[in-house]
Amino acid sequence: MSTRREKSKRWTALIALLFATGVAFAEPARPYAPYRFLIGEWEVSAEGGGPTLGVARFRFGPNESYLWYSSSFLDKGAERPHLEGILVWNGVRKNLDMLMTMDLEHGLVQEQGVVSVEVDGTVTREITAVYSEGTQPIARPPAGREGASLRFKQTYKADGPGRILTRALRESAQGWVATFPGSDRLVMTRRSRG
């Protein structure tokens, strides 16, 4: 059995190692706390009611070191994966850096951007979608040799226990418009575990 003195020496050695490698923590940071309401599995539907359009999933990585996010559309009751990726804390900008793939068959379309929290608690994903040659951006012809990019925005606002209001928008010549019909008024409802 270790003595108190041996344990103290081990802790001292560990702290010295952390300082030597440049890793030191004054106190544990909780940068993901404002995003905690997103954690779970959600059914996405029109805010006014109707069938489930898709499924969104948010979960923490080990020790809450990052957020993993995926989204699927429902096609005749079967999930059709739409995007998947990670959201990682940026300690300089005090937001999350985002990198997602939207092409889960070939990896030729990605989303990159930042995720931040507004004063009222609304979480906003500011997105640049990057399309490789031959892939089809929304409302545009297939990307040429140089590829293409489009800007999108999605917001999430808690609306009581187990309910989040979300809006998916794309930038157009007319300003921010619904990405697809009705995507500017969606609701996420927590899936039951039963």
C-alpha positions, 0 to 999 in steps of 0.5 A: 500500500502506498504511503501518503508521502509516496502519493505526494511525490507522484503528484509532484512529479506529474505536475512537474511533467505537465509544466515541462510539456506546457500543459497546466490548468489553473482550474478546469475550464467548462467551454462546452457548458453553453452547448450542453442543451444540444447533447442527445438524439433529436427528431427534426420536423416542421415547427407547425407539425408534420412527419419527422424530416430527419434525425440530429445527434450530438454527443461529447467526445471522451472527457467532454473534449469535443462535440461530435455531430451528425444529421440524417434525412429520413427517406420513407422511414429510413435514415439517409446520412447527410453530414457528420463531424466535430466541433472543437473548442478554440481557446483563442476565439472562444468559440467552436471550430467546426469541420464536417463532411457532407458527402459520406460516400466520397468525402468530396463536400465539406462544411467548415466554420465556427459555432458560437453562443449569442447573449440570449443562449442561441447557438449559431453555426456559421458555415462555408460549404466547400464543393469539389469538382463535379459535386452539386451545390444547392441551387447551383450547377455542378462545381467546375475544376476550381470547386465552389463554396456557399455560405450557410447558417444554422441556429439552435434555441432551447424552447423548454425541456426536450425541444429546440427551435432551429433554422437552416438558412443559405446565403443568396442574392436576396439575403438569407433564405431557407435552405429548403422549403420550411427549413427556416422554421424547424423544431428538434424534439428529443427522442425517447429512449424507450 
